[in-house]
Amino acid sequence: MSITCKSLEIQFDNTVFLKQTDLTIHDKSVVLLLGPSGSGKTTLFNIICRLTPTLSNNTSIYWFDYLADDIKMANKMRYKYISMIYSHFYFLQSINVEDNVKLPAIFSKQPSIQVGKRMEMLYDLFCFDGELKKLSLKELAGRKIGSLSNGQKEMVGIARAFMNNAPFIFADEILRSYNREAETAIWEKLFTPDLGIGKDKGFFMITHKDHLKSDHRIDHVYTIQNKQLKDIKR
């Protein structure tokens, strides 16, 4: 199973950022997309996740065997295939952290017992000591989003993406709010067995953090160069 994109292209105001290309992201694979700001990385992310329209009638996007050709229908089906961590913070300000994390499960009508068990797993997993304790999900649970730092908000966004246990996680510029110690601690937690990345879950991440490409758990590293999507040989 995989996410398969055929004849992808990115173009704005008659300027081509990415020439037509094919991309396959296999299940259980870990993929990074590097590149400078303005090269089209987030647009590519949005097109694959069907947040924005494709720019060519020739483009086809398959989530496994589902053809995600209609955005309205894709919005209803996405939770079965993809969970997303956005580059910007999208939360409901009127409810607390725990309820924000639970939202994907509530929208997908998961049983309350299952939601509770998943929440406890996330509390146990995203627990930190020492200077990083302020990032612990349980410590943040009852707080309103507006009272959180950017790093704490990012932690909530990461946890929320794992609420539905979708087979793919797509992440846009996560870990940007942290120093190297916090970044390393969270990065390692992403590869714990309970989350399943690289084992039973695929992971696609846009990042400027070039040093991550040396991680032995990464299967492919892509970049957009000269309007082409290239697989960097590590």
C-alpha positions in Angstrom: 0.0 0.0 0.0 1.2 3.5 -0.7 0.3 7.1 -1.5 0.8 7.6 -5.2 1.0 10.9 -7.0 1.1 11.0 -10.8 2.0 14.1 -12.9 2.4 16.4 -9.9 3.3 20.0 -10.8 3.5 23.3 -9.0 2.9 26.6 -10.9 1.9 30.1 -9.9 1.4 33.1 -12.1 2.9 31.2 -15.1 6.0 30.5 -13.0 6.9 26.8 -12.7 8.2 25.6 -9.3 7.9 21.9 -9.9 7.8 20.2 -13.3 5.4 17.3 -13.7 6.7 14.4 -11.7 5.6 11.1 -10.1 6.0 10.3 -6.4 5.2 7.2 -4.4 5.4 7.1 -0.6 5.3 3.6 0.6 3.5 2.5 3.7 5.9 2.1 6.7 8.5 4.3 5.0 10.0 7.5 6.5 10.5 10.3 4.1 12.0 13.8 4.4 11.5 16.7 2.0 14.2 19.3 2.2 14.7 22.6 0.3 14.8 26.4 0.6 11.8 28.5 1.6 9.7 29.3 -1.5 10.6 26.2 -3.4 7.1 24.7 -3.2 7.4 22.2 -0.4 4.3 23.2 1.6 2.3 23.5 -1.7 3.3 20.0 -2.5 2.3 18.9 1.0 -1.1 20.6 0.6 -1.7 19.0 -2.8 -0.9 15.5 -1.7 -3.1 15.9 1.4 -5.8 17.4 -0.9 -6.0 20.7 1.1 -5.7 22.6 -2.2 -6.7 21.7 -5.8 -4.3 20.1 -8.2 -2.8 22.4 -10.8 -3.3 20.1 -13.7 -6.1 17.9 -15.0 -3.4 15.2 -15.6 -2.6 15.0 -11.9 -3.9 11.9 -9.9 -3.5 11.3 -6.2 -4.2 7.9 -4.7 -4.4 7.3 -1.0 -3.9 3.5 -1.2 -6.6 2.5 -3.7 -8.7 5.6 -3.1 -8.6 8.2 -5.8 -8.6 11.6 -4.0 -9.8 13.6 -7.0 -12.6 15.6 -5.2 -11.5 17.9 -2.4 -14.9 17.8 -0.6 -15.0 14.1 -0.6 -11.3 13.8 0.3 -12.1 16.0 3.4 -14.5 13.3 4.6 -12.1 10.4 3.8 -8.7 11.8 4.8 -8.8 10.6 8.4 -8.8 7.0 7.2 -5.4 7.5 5.5 -3.6 10.6 6.7 -3.1 12.6 9.9 -1.4 16.0 9.5 0.8 18.3 11.6 0.6 21.7 10.2 3.3 24.4 10.0 0.8 26.8 11.5 -1.2 26.2 14.7 -4.9 25.4 14.1 -6.7 24.9 17.4 -10.1 25.7 18.9 -9.3 28.5 21.4 -12.4 27.9 23.5 -11.5 24.4 24.7 -8.6 23.0 26.6 -5.6 21.1 25.3 -7.0 17.6 26.0 -10.2 18.3 24.1 -8.2 19.7 21.2 -6.1 16.6 21.0 -9.2 14.4 21.0 -10.9 16.3 18.2 -9.8 14.0 15.3 -11.1 10.9 17.2 -14.4 12.7 17.9 -14.9 13.8 14.3 -14.2 10.2 13.1 -16.7 8.9 15.7 -14.4 6.6 17.6 -15.8 4.9 20.7 -15.2 6.9 23.9 -13.4 4.0 25.5 -11.0 3.8 22.6 -10.5 7.6 22.7 -9.7 7.4 26.4 -7.1 4.7 26.0 -5.5 6.5 23.1 -5.3 9.7 25.2 -3.6 7.8 28.1 -1.1 6.3 25.7 -0.2 9.8 24.4 0.1 11.2 28.0 2.5 8.4 28.9 4.5 8.8 25.7 4.8 12.5 25.6 6.1 12.8 29.1 9.3 14.6 29.9 11.6 15.3 32.9 13.7 18.2 34.0 13.8 21.3 31.9 11.6 19.7 29.3 8.8 18.8 31.8 6.9 22.0 30.6 6.3 20.1 27.3 4.6 17.1 29.0 1.2 16.6 27.5 -0.4 15.7 30.8 0.9 18.9 32.4 -0.8 20.9 29.6 -4.1 19.0 29.5 -6.4 21.4 31.3 -4.9 24.6 29.9 -6.3 26.8 27.2 -4.4 27.0 24.0 -3.9 30.8 24.3 -1.8 30.3 27.5 0.8 28.0 25.8 4.2 28.9 24.4 4.9 28.0 20.7 6.8 25.0 21.8 3.9 23.7 23.9 1.5 24.4 21.1 3.7 22.4 18.7 3.7 19.5 21.2 -0.1 19.6 21.2 -0.2 19.5 17.4 2.2 16.5 17.3 0.1 14.6 19.8 -3.1 15.4 18.1 -1.8 13.9 14.8 -1.5 10.5 16.5 -4.9 10.5 18.0 -6.6 8.7 15.0 -3.9 6.1 14.4 -3.9 6.8 10.6 -1.5 4.8 8.5 0.4 8.0 7.4 1.6 11.1 9.2 2.3 14.2 7.1 4.3 16.9 9.0 5.2 20.3 7.9 8.1 22.0 9.6 7.7 20.4 13.0 10.4 20.7 15.7 11.0 24.3 14.6 10.2 25.7 18.1 12.8 23.8 20.0 16.5 23.9 21.0 18.6 20.8 20.1 17.9 19.0 23.4 14.1 19.3 23.1 14.3 18.5 19.4 16.2 15.3 20.0 14.0 14.2 22.8 10.8 14.6 20.7 12.3 13.1 17.6 13.3 10.0 19.4 9.8 9.7 20.9 8.3 9.7 17.4 10.1 6.4 16.8 8.8 4.6 19.8 6.9 1.4 19.0 3.5 2.7 20.3 3.5 5.3 17.5 4.5 2.9 14.9 6.5 5.2 12.6 8.6 3.1 10.2 6.9 -0.1 11.5 3.2 0.1 10.7 2.9 3.8 9.9 4.4 5.9 7.1 5.9 9.4 7.9 6.4 12.3 5.4 8.1 15.4 6.9 9.0 18.8 5.4 12.0 20.3 7.2 14.8 22.7 7.0 16.8 20.6 9.5 19.4 19.2 7.2 21.1 17.2 9.9 18.0 14.8 10.2 18.8 13.3 6.8 21.7 11.4 8.4 19.3 9.4 10.7 19.5 5.7 9.7 15.8 5.4 10.1 15.1 7.7 7.1 14.3 5.7 3.9 14.3 8.6 1.4 15.3 12.2 1.4 13.9 14.4 -1.4 14.6 18.0 -2.4 13.2 20.3 -5.0 16.1 21.5 -7.2 15.9 23.1 -10.6 12.1 22.6 -10.6 12.6 18.8 -10.2 11.9 16.5 -7.3 15.2 14.7 -6.6 15.9 11.7 -4.3 19.1 12.6 -2.5 21.6 9.7 -2.2 22.8 9.6 1.4 
